[in-house]
Amino acid sequence: MKQKEKKVAKKIHDKMLIFGRIVCKYKMEHDLIDDVNQKYEDTLKNTNLLLSKGKDLAGRVDSELDMLPILQSCKIFKRITECMSDYVDTCVEYGLCQPGPHNLDILSCWMNDMKPGEYNPVHTHNENIGYASNLYLKVPEFINDVNEPHKFKDGQITFVAPNAITSESFTPEVGDFYIFQADHMHGVYPYKTNDDNNIRRSMPLNFVINDNVRGEIIKMRHSEWEKVKNG
């Protein structure tokens, strides 16, 4: 995916500096979120194409299925690539990478269907190379039964400082799309709900600046999905 030469002169993100690292939060429209959920659930029901990514991931999560085969078929794909470009432009403004335009290559994308009691320990992405993101597609109502408010971090995404002591947490909402540097440590605490079937669904995605190759991995995985879909 190639960055556009001209930038759109409008604010499309909430920019945060968390422990000296850039984190941008974007908001996705609900019709795009509904489309991703529907395509994922239909593909899961009707094919065996979405394979587990668990062997490559840190999470204590039973369902971690590859989304690359169907990502390009989702209506949200264009918005995701726009946000990726905007994030890299922000990094350029801070002197963290050279001015483009660049080719941005999506390396991996998967779906985390987290159940109550499951969690993601503190980790980084893609061997600390490039950029990571997380899109929230379903967020249940978490039970807050703590006596001290500062102790409630259930189901939140928590970014950790380089000293591994200080942290800052955010409660996700459906449609939130966070992009951050791949080496920014983060994790997710377990949660409780009134219904054990209430899942916390998020879609992480890793990408890099790759000015030699243009999206070969995602093209290959999408062609696999097309073959299955067309019989």
Contacts in CASP RR format, 6 or more apart in sequence:
PFRMAT RR
TARGET T0000
AUTHOR 0000-0000-0000
METHOD contacts of the structure
MODEL  1
MKQKEKKVAKKIHDKMLIFGRIVCKYKMEHDLIDDVNQKYEDTLKNTNLL
LSKGKDLAGRVDSELDMLPILQSCKIFKRITECMSDYVDTCVEYGLCQPG
PHNLDILSCWMNDMKPGEYNPVHTHNENIGYASNLYLKVPEFINDVNEPH
KFKDGQITFVAPNAITSESFTPEVGDFYIFQADHMHGVYPYKTNDDNNIR
RSMPLNFVINDNVRGEIIKMRHSEWEKVKNG
1 81 0 8 1.000
1 84 0 8 1.000
1 85 0 8 1.000
1 103 0 8 1.000
1 104 0 8 1.000
1 105 0 8 1.000
1 106 0 8 1.000
1 214 0 8 1.000
1 215 0 8 1.000
2 101 0 8 1.000
2 102 0 8 1.000
2 103 0 8 1.000
2 104 0 8 1.000
2 214 0 8 1.000
3 85 0 8 1.000
3 88 0 8 1.000
3 89 0 8 1.000
3 100 0 8 1.000
3 101 0 8 1.000
3 102 0 8 1.000
3 103 0 8 1.000
3 104 0 8 1.000
4 85 0 8 1.000
4 101 0 8 1.000
5 101 0 8 1.000
7 89 0 8 1.000
12 26 0 8 1.000
12 82 0 8 1.000
12 83 0 8 1.000
12 86 0 8 1.000
13 24 0 8 1.000
13 25 0 8 1.000
13 26 0 8 1.000
13 83 0 8 1.000
13 86 0 8 1.000
13 87 0 8 1.000
13 90 0 8 1.000
14 24 0 8 1.000
14 25 0 8 1.000
14 26 0 8 1.000
15 22 0 8 1.000
15 23 0 8 1.000
15 24 0 8 1.000
15 90 0 8 1.000
16 22 0 8 1.000
16 23 0 8 1.000
16 24 0 8 1.000
16 25 0 8 1.000
17 23 0 8 1.000
18 159 0 8 1.000
18 168 0 8 1.000
18 180 0 8 1.000
18 184 0 8 1.000
19 159 0 8 1.000
19 160 0 8 1.000
19 161 0 8 1.000
19 162 0 8 1.000
19 166 0 8 1.000
19 168 0 8 1.000
19 184 0 8 1.000
21 159 0 8 1.000
21 180 0 8 1.000
21 181 0 8 1.000
21 184 0 8 1.000
22 87 0 8 1.000
22 90 0 8 1.000
22 91 0 8 1.000
22 94 0 8 1.000
22 96 0 8 1.000
22 180 0 8 1.000
22 181 0 8 1.000
23 159 0 8 1.000
23 178 0 8 1.000
23 179 0 8 1.000
23 180 0 8 1.000
23 184 0 8 1.000
24 83 0 8 1.000
24 86 0 8 1.000
24 87 0 8 1.000
24 90 0 8 1.000
24 178 0 8 1.000
24 179 0 8 1.000
24 180 0 8 1.000
25 176 0 8 1.000
25 177 0 8 1.000
25 178 0 8 1.000
26 83 0 8 1.000
26 86 0 8 1.000
26 176 0 8 1.000
26 177 0 8 1.000
26 178 0 8 1.000
26 179 0 8 1.000
27 175 0 8 1.000
27 176 0 8 1.000
27 177 0 8 1.000
28 76 0 8 1.000
28 79 0 8 1.000
28 135 0 8 1.000
28 175 0 8 1.000
28 176 0 8 1.000
28 177 0 8 1.000
29 79 0 8 1.000
30 174 0 8 1.000
30 175 0 8 1.000
31 75 0 8 1.000
32 74 0 8 1.000
32 75 0 8 1.000
32 76 0 8 1.000
32 79 0 8 1.000
33 76 0 8 1.000
33 137 0 8 1.000
33 174 0 8 1.000
33 175 0 8 1.000
35 74 0 8 1.000
35 75 0 8 1.000
35 76 0 8 1.000
36 74 0 8 1.000
36 75 0 8 1.000
36 76 0 8 1.000
36 135 0 8 1.000
36 137 0 8 1.000
36 203 0 8 1.000
37 137 0 8 1.000
37 138 0 8 1.000
37 201 0 8 1.000
39 70 0 8 1.000
39 73 0 8 1.000
39 74 0 8 1.000
40 50 0 8 1.000
40 67 0 8 1.000
40 70 0 8 1.000
40 111 0 8 1.000
43 49 0 8 1.000
43 50 0 8 1.000
43 69 0 8 1.000
43 70 0 8 1.000
43 225 0 8 1.000
44 50 0 8 1.000
44 65 0 8 1.000
47 228 0 8 1.000
47 229 0 8 1.000
49 69 0 8 1.000
49 70 0 8 1.000
49 224 0 8 1.000
49 225 0 8 1.000
49 228 0 8 1.000
50 65 0 8 1.000
50 66 0 8 1.000
50 67 0 8 1.000
50 69 0 8 1.000
50 70 0 8 1.000
50 111 0 8 1.000
51 65 0 8 1.000
51 66 0 8 1.000
52 64 0 8 1.000
52 65 0 8 1.000
52 66 0 8 1.000
53 64 0 8 1.000
53 65 0 8 1.000
53 66 0 8 1.000
53 108 0 8 1.000
53 110 0 8 1.000
54 61 0 8 1.000
54 64 0 8 1.000
56 108 0 8 1.000
57 64 0 8 1.000
57 110 0 8 1.000
58 120 0 8 1.000
58 121 0 8 1.000
58 123 0 8 1.000
59 112 0 8 1.000
59 118 0 8 1.000
59 119 0 8 1.000
59 120 0 8 1.000
59 121 0 8 1.000
59 123 0 8 1.000
60 118 0 8 1.000
60 119 0 8 1.000
60 120 0 8 1.000
60 121 0 8 1.000
61 112 0 8 1.000
61 113 0 8 1.000
61 114 0 8 1.000
61 115 0 8 1.000
61 118 0 8 1.000
61 119 0 8 1.000
61 120 0 8 1.000
62 113 0 8 1.000
62 115 0 8 1.000
62 118 0 8 1.000
63 111 0 8 1.000
63 112 0 8 1.000
63 113 0 8 1.000
63 115 0 8 1.000
64 110 0 8 1.000
64 111 0 8 1.000
64 112 0 8 1.000
64 113 0 8 1.000
65 110 0 8 1.000
65 111 0 8 1.000
65 113 0 8 1.000
66 108 0 8 1.000
66 109 0 8 1.000
66 110 0 8 1.000
66 221 0 8 1.000
67 109 0 8 1.000
67 110 0 8 1.000
67 111 0 8 1.000
67 203 0 8 1.000
68 106 0 8 1.000
68 108 0 8 1.000
68 109 0 8 1.000
68 110 0 8 1.000
68 217 0 8 1.000
68 218 0 8 1.000
68 221 0 8 1.000
68 222 0 8 1.000
69 221 0 8 1.000
69 222 0 8 1.000
69 224 0 8 1.000
69 225 0 8 1.000
69 228 0 8 1.000
70 222 0 8 1.000
70 225 0 8 1.000
71 77 0 8 1.000
71 80 0 8 1.000
71 106 0 8 1.000
71 109 0 8 1.000
71 205 0 8 1.000
71 218 0 8 1.000
71 221 0 8 1.000
71 222 0 8 1.000
72 218 0 8 1.000
72 222 0 8 1.000
73 222 0 8 1.000
73 225 0 8 1.000
76 135 0 8 1.000
80 133 0 8 1.000
80 135 0 8 1.000
80 177 0 8 1.000
80 205 0 8 1.000
81 104 0 8 1.000
83 133 0 8 1.000
83 177 0 8 1.000
83 179 0 8 1.000
84 104 0 8 1.000
84 131 0 8 1.000
84 133 0 8 1.000
84 179 0 8 1.000
84 207 0 8 1.000
85 104 0 8 1.000
87 131 0 8 1.000
87 179 0 8 1.000
88 97 0 8 1.000
88 102 0 8 1.000
88 104 0 8 1.000
88 131 0 8 1.000
88 209 0 8 1.000
91 97 0 8 1.000
92 98 0 8 1.000
92 99 0 8 1.000
92 100 0 8 1.000
96 181 0 8 1.000
97 209 0 8 1.000
102 209 0 8 1.000
102 210 0 8 1.000
102 211 0 8 1.000
103 209 0 8 1.000
103 210 0 8 1.000
103 211 0 8 1.000
103 212 0 8 1.000
103 213 0 8 1.000
103 214 0 8 1.000
103 215 0 8 1.000
104 207 0 8 1.000
104 208 0 8 1.000
104 209 0 8 1.000
104 210 0 8 1.000
105 207 0 8 1.000
105 208 0 8 1.000
105 209 0 8 1.000
105 210 0 8 1.000
105 213 0 8 1.000
105 214 0 8 1.000
105 215 0 8 1.000
105 216 0 8 1.000
105 217 0 8 1.000
105 218 0 8 1.000
106 205 0 8 1.000
106 206 0 8 1.000
106 207 0 8 1.000
106 215 0 8 1.000
106 217 0 8 1.000
106 218 0 8 1.000
107 126 0 8 1.000
107 206 0 8 1.000
107 207 0 8 1.000
107 208 0 8 1.000
107 217 0 8 1.000
108 126 0 8 1.000
108 205 0 8 1.000
108 206 0 8 1.000
108 217 0 8 1.000
109 203 0 8 1.000
109 204 0 8 1.000
109 205 0 8 1.000
109 206 0 8 1.000
110 203 0 8 1.000
110 204 0 8 1.000
111 137 0 8 1.000
111 201 0 8 1.000
111 202 0 8 1.000
111 203 0 8 1.000
112 120 0 8 1.000
112 200 0 8 1.000
112 201 0 8 1.000
112 202 0 8 1.000
112 203 0 8 1.000
112 204 0 8 1.000
113 199 0 8 1.000
113 200 0 8 1.000
113 201 0 8 1.000
114 120 0 8 1.000
114 155 0 8 1.000
114 188 0 8 1.000
114 199 0 8 1.000
114 200 0 8 1.000
114 201 0 8 1.000
114 202 0 8 1.000
115 196 0 8 1.000
115 199 0 8 1.000
115 200 0 8 1.000
116 190 0 8 1.000
116 191 0 8 1.000
116 192 0 8 1.000
116 193 0 8 1.000
116 196 0 8 1.000
116 198 0 8 1.000
117 190 0 8 1.000
117 191 0 8 1.000
117 192 0 8 1.000
118 190 0 8 1.000
119 187 0 8 1.000
119 188 0 8 1.000
119 189 0 8 1.000
119 190 0 8 1.000
120 187 0 8 1.000
120 188 0 8 1.000
121 187 0 8 1.000
122 158 0 8 1.000
122 160 0 8 1.000
122 164 0 8 1.000
122 185 0 8 1.000
122 186 0 8 1.000
122 187 0 8 1.000
123 185 0 8 1.000
123 186 0 8 1.000
123 187 0 8 1.000
124 132 0 8 1.000
124 182 0 8 1.000
124 183 0 8 1.000
124 184 0 8 1.000
124 185 0 8 1.000
124 186 0 8 1.000
125 132 0 8 1.000
125 182 0 8 1.000
125 183 0 8 1.000
125 204 0 8 1.000
125 206 0 8 1.000
126 132 0 8 1.000
126 182 0 8 1.000
126 206 0 8 1.000
126 208 0 8 1.000
127 182 0 8 1.000
128 182 0 8 1.000
128 183 0 8 1.000
129 182 0 8 1.000
129 183 0 8 1.000
129 208 0 8 1.000
130 181 0 8 1.000
130 182 0 8 1.000
130 206 0 8 1.000
130 207 0 8 1.000
130 208 0 8 1.000
130 209 0 8 1.000
131 179 0 8 1.000
131 180 0 8 1.000
131 181 0 8 1.000
131 182 0 8 1.000
131 206 0 8 1.000
131 207 0 8 1.000
131 208 0 8 1.000
132 179 0 8 1.000
132 180 0 8 1.000
132 181 0 8 1.000
132 182 0 8 1.000
132 184 0 8 1.000
132 204 0 8 1.000
132 205 0 8 1.000
132 206 0 8 1.000
133 177 0 8 1.000
133 178 0 8 1.000
133 179 0 8 1.000
133 180 0 8 1.000
133 204 0 8 1.000
133 205 0 8 1.000
133 206 0 8 1.000
133 207 0 8 1.000
134 157 0 8 1.000
134 172 0 8 1.000
134 177 0 8 1.000
134 178 0 8 1.000
134 202 0 8 1.000
134 203 0 8 1.000
134 204 0 8 1.000
134 205 0 8 1.000
135 175 0 8 1.000
135 176 0 8 1.000
135 177 0 8 1.000
135 202 0 8 1.000
135 203 0 8 1.000
135 204 0 8 1.000
135 205 0 8 1.000
136 172 0 8 1.000
136 173 0 8 1.000
136 174 0 8 1.000
136 175 0 8 1.000
136 176 0 8 1.000
136 177 0 8 1.000
136 201 0 8 1.000
136 202 0 8 1.000
137 174 0 8 1.000
137 175 0 8 1.000
137 201 0 8 1.000
137 202 0 8 1.000
137 203 0 8 1.000
138 174 0 8 1.000
138 199 0 8 1.000
138 200 0 8 1.000
138 201 0 8 1.000
139 172 0 8 1.000
139 173 0 8 1.000
139 174 0 8 1.000
139 200 0 8 1.000
139 201 0 8 1.000
140 191 0 8 1.000
140 193 0 8 1.000
140 195 0 8 1.000
140 198 0 8 1.000
140 199 0 8 1.000
140 200 0 8 1.000
141 193 0 8 1.000
141 194 0 8 1.000
141 198 0 8 1.000
142 154 0 8 1.000
142 155 0 8 1.000
142 171 0 8 1.000
142 191 0 8 1.000
142 192 0 8 1.000
142 193 0 8 1.000
143 154 0 8 1.000
143 191 0 8 1.000
143 192 0 8 1.000
143 193 0 8 1.000
143 194 0 8 1.000
144 152 0 8 1.000
144 154 0 8 1.000
145 192 0 8 1.000
146 152 0 8 1.000
153 169 0 8 1.000
153 189 0 8 1.000
154 189 0 8 1.000
154 190 0 8 1.000
154 191 0 8 1.000
154 192 0 8 1.000
155 171 0 8 1.000
155 172 0 8 1.000
155 188 0 8 1.000
155 189 0 8 1.000
155 190 0 8 1.000
155 191 0 8 1.000
155 200 0 8 1.000
156 169 0 8 1.000
156 170 0 8 1.000
156 171 0 8 1.000
156 172 0 8 1.000
156 188 0 8 1.000
156 189 0 8 1.000
157 169 0 8 1.000
157 170 0 8 1.000
157 172 0 8 1.000
157 178 0 8 1.000
157 186 0 8 1.000
157 187 0 8 1.000
157 188 0 8 1.000
158 167 0 8 1.000
158 168 0 8 1.000
158 169 0 8 1.000
158 170 0 8 1.000
158 186 0 8 1.000
158 187 0 8 1.000
158 188 0 8 1.000
158 189 0 8 1.000
159 167 0 8 1.000
159 168 0 8 1.000
159 169 0 8 1.000
159 170 0 8 1.000
159 180 0 8 1.000
159 184 0 8 1.000
159 185 0 8 1.000
159 186 0 8 1.000
160 166 0 8 1.000
160 167 0 8 1.000
160 185 0 8 1.000
160 186 0 8 1.000
160 187 0 8 1.000
161 167 0 8 1.000
161 185 0 8 1.000
162 185 0 8 1.000
164 185 0 8 1.000
169 189 0 8 1.000
170 178 0 8 1.000
172 200 0 8 1.000
172 202 0 8 1.000
180 186 0 8 1.000
182 206 0 8 1.000
188 200 0 8 1.000
191 200 0 8 1.000
END
